Structure formats: structure tokens, C-alpha cells
């Protein structure tokens, strides 16, 4: 048995069914299951299909309420909304079950045998009542309009398998607390018997929408806008002709002459359906096709298909409806889906009426398409002039009542769409995937999917000179995430500068904004310059540079929104499927490439074995720390440049915060560690000077009597080292302190100077020339000398007019001493020199 409430869709408090069975008010329900199957005609406010109450206070102990997108079980005066994964349909059977397991404190909802959701909730008390009714809630707006059957209540929580068997009509158990077969006392409610199997037969019978006379373009529009298609196959055409021969007379165009979806408009002789070539043989009528390029559209006749002129013919349009289509009326600011959803009906050819899930209808009145409220019989808006004259698609309506705060008398753009929730509606009411909307390529036939692609929705009080504040009760400063990607880097030692080419990204949340139709692919969320100019953006100054340098917002700056969270809903004011995303959970990012020269404070005391640190010093100057600060957790620096520079090895870059202590503005430093590549200095300074020192030292091994050769060689070495010292000093910054290379070169000069001194000492000790006279002719005349020596002393020897003093033993001691002293000085210096360098 099926009970029918309010067939006329008019809300009434007089349509009710009372349970005939005896209910014991002392029988306590701890766990419970409530199931029902319903077929809704309309939803006034919401539909209450069952109420278990106490006759004394009329308080709902157990109740089942239904909306389009949610349901609500009432358990012992506890109201619990359950959001539906799949929205309910009108004019379609649905099976709904609520269960409560008091041991697990678990409320479960099942729709058409599938688990919708679990909710942990402790009802806290038992349920009991002595009256049960169907079809009426506490108010008239909660009454049921539709068919109802299989309402049962159990005092236990049924399993999912048991509920699934009931929903699929494999079983029909009766409740042990309220049983459907016990019977009901009906008031203004009709009943009829329906086989159990028919309740689960959801497939809708094939129906047709007929439009007797229309051109080809209108035919394509009508069927697409109704969520279906023109006839495209021979089987469909034969089925339509069988129906039309019974429905229409021979004088009607729909009797034999019907538009078919095929055309060869793009290329003569290549017949296509929806842009795709027809596969297989086409059932042409005899002598067809015969129109060449003058006839590019196809029509169906009794004998097959014929090619005809697309523009000069008016033929019947037949749109086969294999399933129910749910239309959405968007841009009306309606928050209840019952006032958004419509179903199309055709009671006579050429006429269509759109019946809403709630109080609204869209129908033609006195030749004008009208949006009306049938409950209070008020006209809300009328369709303006449009071609073709149908409301499907994006159309301008003339308001008779206020809509979305817009006063009557004006025009408003509204959309009547057959598309699903995951689709976008083109202006001509054709559907494309929602992800194809604003993806930088055309997908709609009218190219309207790339229009009005506004990513950012500005509130009326938005001011671009004020920074956003962090969300939450605490007055925290807004974190700015800085990401620095180093692409190239070079250090100039002479200028003490570091030139960096890098991409700087600044990311933040602006909770004042909302975003529309964000894509997962961030490059599709890039904002146009016109939008960027209206947005607040943080300014970051580069501190340790020559001159005033800061972040720029110019044509080279890319600004985009990153989708991090799902949509918070649809924009109910927009005449389109516009997904809205919150600015509190989706970030804004600016990205730009910079080339900046930063000053480096180099300490060259250990040159060329030094390690340096250069810094990129950044400061937010848009507002103080109490408003804005760099994020210390997510901010990062990445180096994709080569780590091997001309003079340095670059270490791991580090992002540092709070180096300057308590400043007014938030600051961040990028520390660039540098280690000198000393190979050049070794090859060009140390090895050559070491070789020269060896040459200088070797002069000590030349025979002592060859003074000129020893002295010339030592002097030459010293001059070369001095020249090298001058060249090295000229290639380095002039500092007030000594560098290690300076120490090395000064030592080399000193060592060669010491060698020269030793040469002079050796020559003066070993040789003493007495009375040597240099005449004008260049010859020397030795004066006679008288020597007085003790008898016990060794006798001196006269060699070449010079007297040799001392013995051979003294000669050897002096020469060896010079060699040892020079070597000792060299070794001692190197031990100290390299030990000091290694210790740093």
C-alpha cells in the first residue's frame, strides 16, 4: 500500500495518517531504527514523514524530516542534521533509514541502502510514545506532499545488510514497534496498491519533448538546453516516428518531418554529430543526399534521412528524455535548494513548464516566460527579449519583485541550467566539465566559458592600503612566507659585493577576500594586472644594497592564488556555477625575478685561506611587527645556482630570523657561506715564491769566492718577489690589516734579504783586502803591508795581493752557519704560518 499526500502540491494541515496500532507509552526504546520510502512532489519548507509523540504534550519523541540536501532524525528531543552525499530528487522513489545504537552511541543514516554517514552522539535518554502519525509536522510548512510507504520502527538498530535488502525490495520486514501493515487512519489522504518490485524500478520511461516548427540552430539549442540531444540514429528515428504517427495527424510537421543531429557544415560530404564524424552507414532516403553544399543539415522522413537547407527550413524538433533532468535556477540568491531546483514538464507540444521543488514555477503566461511563486500567486520576474524565446541558458530577466537586494524594475542576469553540480553551463545552456571553465582555452560552442573569469571577489569595504589581519581572537601579526630561489650568484672580492639573481616569492592569507573557481593547477589562478592593481601587497626592502631597492609590482610580477582548501560553497548571487573559496585558507603569492647587488663585509685576514659570509638582508616595510612578520617556520631559501664560483665554494644557504634583536620591522637574513678556492693562489703565488726561495737559498752553496754571482742571483730573486708582492696587493682590497698572503710575501722578501746579508757577511769575514789602490788605468797596486803576529799564531797567507785571514776551519763554519740559519728560519716560519691557518 502506498499513501498519497497533497497531490495538488498545496500545503495543508488536514492531510495526515494516524497509526491504528496500540503503542505502549511505558515501552522504552533505547536503540531504534526508523525506515520509510517516499516519492516527493514538492517540499514546502521541509517534509516531515513520521512523528512519534506523547499525547499529553505533543512533543516529538521520534521524528523523520527531509530536505533536498539534508535529513534530520529527531531522537528523544535531540535534533541531528545529516548532510546527504547525494541530494534527493523529486518524482523519484527514495528509501531512508535512521538507526541509533545506544551501546555505541552511534547515529547512522542510510539512503537507498547505502550508508550516508555515522555520527557519534549520546542521546542520553530513552524514547517512548503513544501516538504515531504520517505527513504532518508541527507547522503547515513541514507537511508532506508526495507518496509514502514502508514506514516501520524497530526497537533495535538494524544492520546495513538488513537495510540494504529492504531498500532493494528483496525483503519487506515489518517493524516490531510501528508496523506499516497494521494500518493507518487516513484524513484527506488517498491510498493505492503498488507491487513491491515497482517501488525499486527507478528507470523513468522514455518520453519526448515536441516542438513542431523550428530552424536547425534552435533545434540543437532546445535539446541541449533540456539536457538531452537531437535524434542521431536510425533506431531513435524509427521509435520517434512510431510515436508521432499515433500522437500527430498527417498535417502536423512532427508526423514525418523531423530534424536529425547530423550535418556537414564544416566539410562538405563529411557528416558529423556533435563535431565527431558519423561512423557506419547512414540510412539515407532514396536519391539522398542531393543538395551538395547548399544543403548541409539532415532531417528524418518515413523513408530515411535527407539533406536539407539548414536555414530555410522549419521542421519538428524531438528531444528524447531517457531520464529525469534536474534544472538549477542560479543567480537568485536562494539558499534553500528547493527554491533552486526545477523539473521540466511538457503538457502540450511546443510548451514547457518548469516546476520547482518548492514554491516556484517558470512558465509561459500570455506569451511571456514568467517566474512565479505559485503559493502566493506573485510574479517575481519576466524574461526579456531573447532568441530563441526560451528561458534555458543565461538570460536577462525584468524584475517585478526584489531579488538579491536588487529593486524591482531593473534587469538581472539569471541562469536556468540542466547541468550537474560538476559542470559549467554555457550561455546557450550546453554543459562542459566545471574544470574546463577559465582554463585558457575555449570549450563552449559560444566561447562563453572564458568570459567573466574573475578569480578575486572584493568586499565593498576592501581597502588596498590596509594590510590584512591574522584570523582568530588573538591580535597576532600576519605571517608572510618568503621563499627565495637563488638562480645565479657571484662575489666580487675587490668591490666587496655579492651579485645575486633570484626569484622572490611572498605568500600570505587575506581573510577579507573570497576567490572563485580556483584550479588545482596554480598557473591557471594567475591574476590579471587589473586585479593586481586593486590588491594589497607587502613591500619588502633590500637593506644592504647601494641605493633604495625593494620589491616591485610591475609587468614582470606574477601574482596568483594557491588552492589549498576545498570550496566553501557556491556563489548564490552569480548566474553561473561559481565555486567560492575562502581567503582564510587559500594563499595569495607574488613572484618576481630580481637581480640585486648586496654589500659584503669581507674579512681578508686569512686570504687566500679565508671563509666568508655574505648576507641578503630583507625587511618588511609595509607595516610594523605587530601587523606583519616573516613566517619563521615555512619560509625557505633554495639554491639552484652552481656552488663553484670563480673564487669561492658556496656552502648551504641558511635563512635566519631575529639577528638584529628587537627592531620595529620584521627582518630576515639569507646567510651565504663562502669558502675561498685557494688553488689559484697556490699555483700563482705560493709555488712561484717557494721556487724563488729555493733559488735564493741555493746561492748559499755557490763558492764563497764568487761573490758577484751569489749577490746578483739573490738580488734578482728579491726583485721578482717584490714585483709579485706588488701585483698581488693590487688585485686585493686595500685593508688596514695584514692578510696571510701579505705575511707570506713579506717573509719571502725578508728571507731573500737575509740571504743577501749572509752573502755580505761571509764575504767580509772570509776576505779582507788591504791597501788596494785602483789607478786610473784600472790596474790595482798593492801597497806593502807589515804584519806583526805572535809566534804561536798561525801564519797568514798572501793570495793575489790580498791577505787571507783565519784557517780553513773558520771558513767552513761560517758558510755552514749561513745555510743552517736560513733553513731554520724557513722551517720555523712555515710551522708557525701553516699551524695558524689550520687552527682558524
Secondary structure, 3 states (H helix, E strand, C coil): CEEEECCCCCCCCCCEEEECCCCCCCCCECCEEEEEEEEEEEECCCEEEEEEEECCCCEEEEEEEECCCEEEEEECCEEEEEECCCCCCCCCEEEEEEEEECCCCEEEEEECCEEEEEEECCCCCCECCCEEEECCCCCHHHCEEEEEEEEEEECCCCCHHHHHHHHCCCCCCCCCCECHHHCEEEECEEEECCCHHHHCCCCCCCEEEEEEEECHHHHHHHHHHCCCCECCCHHHHHHHHHHHHHHCCCCCHHHCCEEEEEECCCCCCCCEECCEECCCCCCECCCCCCCHHHCCEEEEECCEEEEECCCCCCEEEEEEECCCCEEEEECCCCCCHHHCEEEEEEEECCEEEEEECCCEEEEEECCEEEEEECCCCEEEEEECCCCCCCCCEEEEEEECCCECCECCCCEEEEEEECCCCCEEECCCCCEEEHHHCCCCCCCCCCCHHHCCCCCEECCCCCCCCCCCCCCCCCCCCEEEEEEEEEEEEEEECCCCEEEEEEEEEEEECCCCCEEECCCCCHHHHECCHHHHCCCCCCCEEECCECCCEECCCCCCCEEEEECCCCCCEECCCCCCCCEEEECCCCEEEEEEEEEEEEECCCCCCCCCCCEEEEEEEEEECCCCCCCEEECCCCCEEEECCCCECCCEEECCCEEEECCCCCCCCCEEEEEEEEEECCHHHHHHHHHHHHHHHHHHHHHHHCCCCCHHHHHHHHHHHHHHHHHHHHHHHHCCCCCCCCCHHHHHHHHHHHHHHHHHHHHHHHHHHHCECCCEEECCCCCEEECCCCCCCCCCCCCCEEECCEEECCCHHHHHHHHHHHHHHHHHHHHHHHHHHHHHHHHC
